[in-house]
Amino acid sequence: MRQEHRCDRTAARSVRQEPSRESREEVSLEGHGERFTGADAARVRSILARDADVCSLRIERLHVEPEQLASLSSALSRITHLSLIHTGLHSEHIIELGTGICQSATLVDIDVSCNELRDSDADVLFRAVARSSSVTRVRLGSNPIGCAGVEHLVRCLRQRGRLEGVDLRSCELAQNGALELAEALLDGCSVERLELSDNRIDDDGALGFGRVLALQNDLRTLGLAMNSISSAGCAALARGLAQNGSLEDLDLSDNHVCDRGARKLARALEKNKTLRVLSLDDNTVSYSGSCALARALRSGSALERLSLSGNALDDKGMIAFGRALAENRLLRELDLDFNCIEDAGAAHVLRALRKSPGTSGIAVLSMRGNDLGDATASNVARTLQYNSRLEYVDLRVNHMITNAQACHDRDPAKTRARRTAFAMSQHRRLGAQSPAHVLPPEIAEYIGRMITPAVVLVDGEESAHDRAAATVKERRLLRRCLCATVSCVRRLLYFVSARKHRRRH
């Protein structure tokens, strides 16, 4: 397990503890907007000087002055990963950081996300990366470098030839920046992992990366979430994907793919043999799109994880998925959170996993936030008895039982829930070493009464990952509401101006 020295600080200055003498791999300092003082810098230098096992330095939500960053430049020669997130970096900081990057022979990964870096700062940073012989991954997410910043990245790529990873999410690249980067990749530059989420690249940018996928076989991961890509842009990506022999992870979440785009991607998946992960969350995919994707799974798709959270999948689409899961051996994770699936639709999926335990490869099944009731919980219990590959089932945020005292109640629904708990308690794989089956806390309470509490681990509260996912969904919803509001205001203003014009004439 990774050991780290962490100094958490509240808004008021807290007592800074002396670091332990145990070996560490990461030095991490986190705060809530306080200053990163000279004493903090001295402590970091001391730890890095005396502990050879430290390979990572992370400073987050602390205001770092340029002179303090300059004092850490010499320490960069001892670490491989540097993260300066939410630290208020600007031009003076980047000059000092660039000097440290050029002097370091060990630094591999640089993360300066969530600052206020502009295109001129990106110029300094990418010049230093171009001169460095060790840096292979650069993360600049949530910095408004714009299209001009992409020009500096392209110049760095032409000089270096190859980078392992580039993260430019929420950097205001727009169509021109995406097209310029795509042209550089077509000219021989190479990036293995490219993250361009939330950059408004639209269909034109998707068209450029469709050509990249068709003609270049170096890209392994491509993130294009929240880019207003419609079914037309998705069709261009699908044409490239059908010819691609390297891409393993494609993220198209929160776009406008719809059923037409999903059908195009499904046809490409039947030909592509390298894509392992496909994310189509929040794309209004419904019955016809789900049927096409299910058909691709039956036709030999290489997918290992398919995420369809936040769409409009219903019980009819689950019939097709049930047939596909009964035949597909490669798919291990299926995410169907926040759709319109009821007990009947979930029954088709679970029946396939139950009747084809040796054929289906599903290990993780998530169906949070649907319209599932007690019947689905009972189906899950029966499926677990016959399917030895299913390791993780998530049924939270559904219409399960709500009364924890139902053991003594004669309500049929509560009685079925008690039988569900009993069936799970008798399952041969629910031992102390088994993975957690995430169920509603009420059903977990039934199980806890029949077996030891350590047997089944159930988290009644949302984890940090769940809270982060919920926050992202809230932001996406707020963004859609704001866009709709702006559109309505524009239409109203146009209507008023047109009416005034008619009155004048």
Disulfide bonds with the S-S distance in Angstrom:
none
